[in-house]
Amino acid sequence: MDSDTELAPAVRSILEAARGRSGGEGVVDVDARSLPDALAAAEADGRVPVIAEVKPTSPTAEGTRADDPVELAQAMVAGGAAAISVLTEPTHFDGSPEALTRVREAVDVPVLRKDFVLEEDGMDVVEADLLLLIARFVDDLEGLVAAARERGFQPLVEVHDRAELERAIDAGAEIVGVNNRDLARLEVELETFESVAPHARRVTGLENANGDGVSDVPDDVTLIAESGISSPADVRRMREAGADALLVGSAIMDHGTGDSDVTENTRRLTRAESTAGDST
Ligand SMILES: O=C(O)c1ccccc1NCC(=O)[C@H](O)[C@H](O)COP(=O)(O)O
């Protein structure tokens, strides 16, 4: 794990807050909805698989949306979202575990818990179908991946570079998110996914620039492009780079306006491959 001093002040503050929060009482036991099945269902239906994020605010957001999380999630599903991500971090994202529970009761797609889980007891706060583990912030990644699976969660391991990707694969991750947002500088570059994704694929068609396609990568890694995806053109760009699914928060929540149509915001991304003439 990086030393905190290399991180943006907002991220240091997020981690400090995470370390100060207590874990849950008892050990959760989840009967999870399958993310790969939900992504396949979206593909079969002609929709780009999008994991739409209920993200009331964030350190880089232009404002806050205080809409009811259930209404937001239902609007996202109506726009074709294959799955929902819910920020449960309370102090920097205005999220809560209660919001996730309500969303999961209200929709029938898989729900990701998006938070900064650093230790095993941080998993026992709330039931979700998927649990985010950020490789950069976790020392015993293999132990946490196993602990998440023991509880029934599908772990989504987030990486930002090739070294973290290799750690994720070594830890047994089957669902990997490549975050285009650098959590040290909070800058977003879609090139990140394009440079990391080829190393997650065994197939020669997506071999990396050096021709050294990784041979010990499992065939069935589900690869998700995260952050900074704001237009249909961005969607197509990430899909061409090998994304099985996209995780999108800000462009759907549209914090700046505070009241734009979340269903429409989702739909323009889930339909990006059937509106290929749209360059925006
Ligand atoms: O979004 C932030 O400002 C942020 C700041 C510090 C740590 C994490 C942050 N975001 C977490 C995420 O990974 C995103 O919410 C998610 O990938 C969606 O990104 P976007 O579509 O760019 O909102």
The ligand as a MOL file (V3000), in Angstrom:
LIG
                    3D

  0  0  0     0  0            999 V3000
M  V30 BEGIN CTAB
M  V30 COUNTS 23 23 0 0 0
M  V30 BEGIN ATOM
M  V30 1 O -14.9700 10.8150 -7.7180 0
M  V30 2 C -14.1600 11.3670 -6.9690 0
M  V30 3 O -14.0630 12.6010 -6.8620 0
M  V30 4 C -13.2450 10.5460 -6.1120 0
M  V30 5 C -12.3390 11.2020 -5.2900 0
M  V30 6 C -11.5060 10.4750 -4.4740 0
M  V30 7 C -11.5600 9.0980 -4.4690 0
M  V30 8 C -12.4520 8.4280 -5.2750 0
M  V30 9 C -13.3070 9.1430 -6.0990 0
M  V30 10 N -14.2230 8.5130 -6.8930 0
M  V30 11 C -14.5360 7.1320 -6.7900 0
M  V30 12 C -14.7980 6.4920 -8.0680 0
M  V30 13 O -14.1190 5.5450 -8.3710 0
M  V30 14 C -15.8810 6.9970 -8.9660 0
M  V30 15 O -16.9690 7.3710 -8.1760 0
M  V30 16 C -16.3870 6.0440 -10.0310 0
M  V30 17 O -15.3710 5.3880 -10.6910 0
M  V30 18 C -17.2080 6.8410 -11.0610 0
M  V30 19 O -16.4060 7.8480 -11.6240 0
M  V30 20 P -17.0380 9.0550 -12.4540 0
M  V30 21 O -17.8700 8.4580 -13.5430 0
M  V30 22 O -15.8680 9.8090 -12.9990 0
M  V30 23 O -17.8610 9.8350 -11.5020 0
M  V30 END ATOM
M  V30 BEGIN BOND
M  V30 1 2 1 2
M  V30 2 1 2 3
M  V30 3 1 2 4
M  V30 4 1 4 5
M  V30 5 2 4 9
M  V30 6 2 5 6
M  V30 7 1 6 7
M  V30 8 2 7 8
M  V30 9 1 8 9
M  V30 10 1 9 10
M  V30 11 1 10 11
M  V30 12 1 11 12
M  V30 13 2 12 13
M  V30 14 1 12 14
M  V30 15 1 14 15
M  V30 16 1 14 16
M  V30 17 1 16 17
M  V30 18 1 16 18
M  V30 19 1 18 19
M  V30 20 1 19 20
M  V30 21 2 20 21
M  V30 22 1 20 22
M  V30 23 1 20 23
M  V30 END BOND
M  V30 END CTAB
M  END
